[in-house]
Amino acid sequence: MIWNTKITQITGIKYPLIMGAFGGWGKSDFASVFSNAGGLGIIAALNFPDKKDFKKDLQKMKTLTDKPFGINLSMPHHSLKDINEDEKAIERYLKYVDIGFEENCNIFTTSGYKASFIGKRVHESDGYWFHKCVLVKHAVSAEREGADGVTLVGLEGTGFKNPLSNPTLINITMARKLLKIPIIAAGGIGDARGFLAALAMGADGVCLGTALMATEECPVLQKIKNKWITSDIFSEEFYKRIYHYNIKNFMAPSTAIGHRRKIVPTKVMVDDIINGAENILQSWGFNNSEINTIF
């Protein structure tokens, strides 16, 4: 089937699947595999303190894939002015953007605090800016500031939390009522049903984070991967770690890991999700050759 959503339309990717922004891991070797599998691979710019290394990795990415990819810039979870480094930090972030355009990448994702200054620079060069947030009100604000789309992370996700976070179900269904821009769903999605459900709830794409940790190409020690895929997501310890408010980031899988019980190549995981979703649709009597969620 052909998957036609606002996200595939904007980015030119085959499937409406976006790679999460992996601190430490989001480099060309990993991101290119996801792009080649039909999704949007993401290179996390801040993995490269030396901008020359960043430029080299973008150049390497283009030798590893001829498919679309994006660049992530993660902001602090507070205003830059709070640390009295606003001008210096802003200049640093914008340099990454400029290098991205020099290497013909026009898709940028941001996360954390407000990043409209990045979005403005991206739009000046006719690029696309997607902002990741955890609250619907922040997504509304991002739309107001000009974002071309937002990624909404539900309570089921991992990493930075907000005490007012809502589950993915509430995030996406409410955001669909309030936003006009494309929505990318994230948080606890790791299989075909979750992917399909997110689109049915109103998302135009799905961001995969934890699910990609259970792939062969993920540059994490095998013993850590083995520990993750045997996690009991219904245990009290796991529950507290995911659902209790924690102001710190931590390296841990989200509830999506419950759907991943084998370490497989990235392409196999993507194909399983897409083929599984298509099989479900066919079992419901859907027999078109195209999935079109643009309305």
N, C-alpha and C positions, 0 to 999 in steps of 0.2 A: 504493500500500500504506500501511497504518497502521503506524507504528513505535512499538512499545510496549516501553519499557525502564524500569528503575528511575529513570533520569535524566529521561526524559520524564514519568514519573508524578509525580516530586517537583516538577519545575520548571514543568510545563504547556506545554513547547515541543513543536513538531510533529516535529522530527527530533532525534536524540540527538547534536547538534553544539554544542559550546561554543566561544565566541570566546576566544582567548588574551588575557592582560592586557597590553596594549601601553603601555609607558611613553612618554608624549608623544603617542600617537595614540589611545589608548582613551578617546574622548569620544563624546558623543551622536551627532554627525553620522555617525561610522563605526559605532558599536555598534548604532544603530537600524536600519541597513541589514541587518545580520546577523540581528537579531531578526525583521525583516519577512520575511527569506528563510526563516524557520522554525527558526533556531537560537537560542542564548541569547547575546545581545549583552552585552558586559562593559564597564562604565565603570571605569577605573582611578582611584580616589579621589586618589592622590598626584599626579596630573596637575594638581591644583588646590590649591596651597599656601594660597590664600585660600578658606576654607570657604564663604563666600558665593557664590563662583564655582562651587563644587561643587554647592551647592544649586540654583543657577540651571541648571546643566547637567542635573541630574536632572529638573527641571521641563521643560526643553526636550525631553529624551528622551521624556517622556510626551506631547508634542505631535507627535513624529515617529513614534511607534509605540504601538499598544495591546497589543503582545505582551510576554511576560515578558522581563526583563533582570536582570543581576546587577551587583554592585559588587565590585571587587577592592581588597584592601589588601595591598601587598607589604611584608613585614618585612625588616629587615636579615638578612644571613646569619650572625648571631651573636646571642647573648643581649643583650637590651637592658641588662642589668645590667653587661655588659662595658664599656659606655661611660658608666656612671653617670648615665644619663638615663632610667632605667626609669619612674619615676612620671610625669614630664613627657611622655614618648613615649607611654605607655599612655593617658594622658588625651587626647592628640591623636588616636590611632587610634580610641578609643571615641567621640569626637565625630563622626567620619565615620560610624560605625555609626548613631548616634542620628539624624543628618541623613538617612541612607538610609531609616530606618523612618518618619521624618516625611514622606518623599515616597513612602511605600507600596512600598518595595522590600524584600523579605524574603529575598533570596538573596545571600550573601556568599562570596567566595572569598579565600583568603589564600595567601601563598607565602613562602618563605624560612625563617626560624627558627620556633620554636614560637609558635603564635598562639592557644593555648587561652583566653587572657583575652578575645580577640575572640569566639571561639566561644561562651563563656559568656554574654557580653552578647547575642549574636544569639539564643541559645536562650531567654534571659529574655523576649524579645519574640516568641517563637514563629517565629523565622526558621530558615533553613537555612545551614549552614556547611560549605564544601568547602575542603580544604587541598591545596595542590600541593606535591609533593616529588619527589626524584629517586631515592631508595633505598626498597626495600620495607620495610626496618626502620623507616624514618621514617613510612611509611604505616601500619604496625602501631601505632606510637606515637600517630599522629593518631587512629586508631580508638579507641584506649584513652582518649584525652583527650576523646572525644565528637564527633568530626567526623561529619557526616552522609554524607560521601563524600570520596574523595581523587582528585586528578589525579596520575598517575605519568608523569614525563617520562623517556623512554628516552635512551640515549646518542646516538641519532640527532638529538636535539633540539639547540637552540642556546642561547646564554646561559650562565648560571652552571652550572658542572660540579662533580661530586664525583669524586674519584679512584677511587671504588668503583662508579661508575655501570654499570648493565647495559643491554643493548639492550631495546627495547620488547617484543620477543617474550618474553624472560625475565621482565621486570617484570610484565607483565600475567598470564601463565600462572601464575606463582608467587603473585602477589598474590591471584588468584582462589581459590587453595587456602587462603590464610591469612586472608583478610578476609571479613567478612560484609557490610560496607557497600558501596555502589556505587563502582565504579572508572571513572575517565575516563582513557582512554589518550591519550598525547601523545608526539611525537618521531618525525619522519620521515613522518608520514601526510599524504598530499596528493592521493589519488585514491580512486575507488570501491573498488578492491581492498584498499587499505590500511584504509579505513573498515570494510569488511565483515570483513576479517581480524581487526581489533581486537575487534569484537564476538564473533567466533568464539573468540578467545583468552580471553574472559571479561570484557571491558570492557562497561560499561553505557552508554558514550558516548565521544565522541572530541573532543579539544580541538584546534582548528586555529589555528596561529600563522603559520608561514611561508606556508602556502597562501593566507592572506588578504592577504599582502603583494603578491601578484600579482593584485590586484583593482583595478578603476578607482577605487573609493572609498577605498582605502588612502591616507592623506595623506602620501605619500612622493613625492619628485621623480621624474618620469617617467624621467629618465636613470638613476636608481638602480634602478628597477624593471626597465628594459631590461637593465641589467647583471646583475641577479639571475637573470632568466629565461633568460639565455644561459650561466649557470654550468655548468661541467663538474664534476658531483659526484664523478666518478671520478678527478679530477686529484689529484696528490700534495699540492698546496697546499690544496685544499678538504678533503682527508682530514685533514691535520694540524690544520686550523682547527676541524674538528668533533670529531674523535675523540681528540685529544691534550688531556690535562687542562689547563684554563685557569681560574685562580681569578677572572678578570675577566669581567664581562658584555661583550658586543660586539654591535653591530648587524650581523647577517649572517643570511642564510637558512639553514635546516637542510636536510638531504637531501631534504625534501619538495619543494624547489624543482625538483627533477628531473622532477616530474610536471606542473609548470606551465610551459607554453611560450608562453602568450599572456596578455596582460592582458585580463581579462574582468570584467563586472559581478559583484558578489558573488552575486546571485541566480542568475546563470548557473552560477557555480562550484558553488554548493550543489546546484542542480538536476542538474548533471552527476554529482556524487558520488552523490546519492540515486538518480537514474534509472539510473546505471551499476550500482549495487549491486543494484537490483531486477532489471535485465536479467540480471545474473550468476546471481541466485537462480533466475530463471525458466529459464535455460539448464541449470540443474542439476535441473530438474523440480519446483521449488517453485512451487505455484500457489495458495497461500493469499492472502487479501487483507490479512492482518496479520502483521507480524513481531513476535513476542512472546518476549523474552529473560528474562522474569521467571519465576524458578523457585525 
